[in-house]
Amino acid sequence: MKELTMDEFVDRMNTIARARKIFIKSGITKNITDAFTLYQEVLADHHRDVFLHTYVEGSHPKTFVDQNYIRPQCPECRSQRRGKQPLYLRIINMPKGPQNMYGYKSAWICMHPKCIYEEFSYKTLDDWMNTLPRKNPNIKVEKKRRKG
Ligand SMILES: [Zn+2]
């Protein structure tokens, strides 16, 4: 059996956690083995790099929503007593396909270095802007509005 480095071990643990979050929380399966198998088949390797890590790694300029709206807080960090960590909204432009199997439109991610919380959603940027409370409702912001 191959011995894992610490980095490889952490990566695998994170992979399992992601599989659990994506497939079990979404109700696709309740079985962690099935979830992990699905994850490996669907999202692992290059796919994980493109689809998931894009949102987690690198620099993160604040988006319009991050700056102007009251965002949900990370439930994982709350339960781990890391303090209030507002989640960051990332818009997924990748169309439904092999790299975005379920056609997710957005993802809330936690930036805390010890946290891997990610929550995928079918809501678009407009949906979130219509749903989330504004930080300062008095400042006018240009956004698309439905007529009528
Ligand atoms: Zn968190």
Residues whose N, C-alpha, C, O or C-beta is under 5 A from the ligand:
A	BS01	ZN	C74 E76 C77 Q85 C110 H112 C115 Y117
